[in-house]
């Protein structure tokens, strides 16, 4: 299949590698051209419009709503040219209203849109083991499903466009909050002097651990021991963006998210201290060390 990807950051590049490995022809575009070129074997488009005109299916995984506006609606955006009959798979983490508005514009261009934000990071993306949270009508999903099944270990159709975005924000909330909570828990254990690897293993075997600790405990222990954990997969700045998006959606719905708001304050402090680029597995080490003061 001839596929285009707009947005080749960490996740976009991993998905690109997966699809190329399966034999698909790939064209990519990224706002920063050098990031577009990292997809070995892919053709690089000069503009989003050029990308859309040259492929059958367009996958987008972008930073935020502003990026969606620029990439889809701009003068040389994905919707600037003739896209009748094409399929868009939108995988960004944004508010539901952003996806719903986009779906309306795509429909006006006589194309189809499936939203599918995903659970999982770079490793699962390269292996086709993401968790897809789909918002779409049944016909669009039927068309997209064969490709989604090559990227995702599980696909959940949770409702019309907008529902996937809502579910992704909901799922990310306890994940992000856990890193802060676990760091605070570790601060309580500091007087015990337990080896970091053993400490993480103890937590991982109890109800005090989230699945993310069970899967990434070795990296967390390395961070606690002051060792390198490699490149970030889901960094603190990305979590701050998601927390702000959650709070915006909560305000729209007339509900309060006091825990998310407090964690955003803590993460803003971490970012202002120069830690915005650290991976989630390093956050507990930072939180627990800060608690010493």
Secondary structure by P-SEA (a helix, b strand, c coil): cbbbbccccaaaaaaaaaaaaabbbbbbcccccccccccccbbbbccaaaaaacccbbbbbcccaaaaaaaccccccccccccccbbbbbbccccaaaaaaaaaaaaaacbbbbbbbbcccaaaaaacbbbbbccccaaaaaaaaaaaaacccccccccccaaaaaaaaaaaaaaaaaaaaaaaaaaaaccccccaaaaaaaaaacccccaaaaacaaaaaaaaaccccccccccaaaaaaaaaaaaaaaaaaccccaaaaaaaaaaaaaaaaccccccccaaaaaaaaaacc
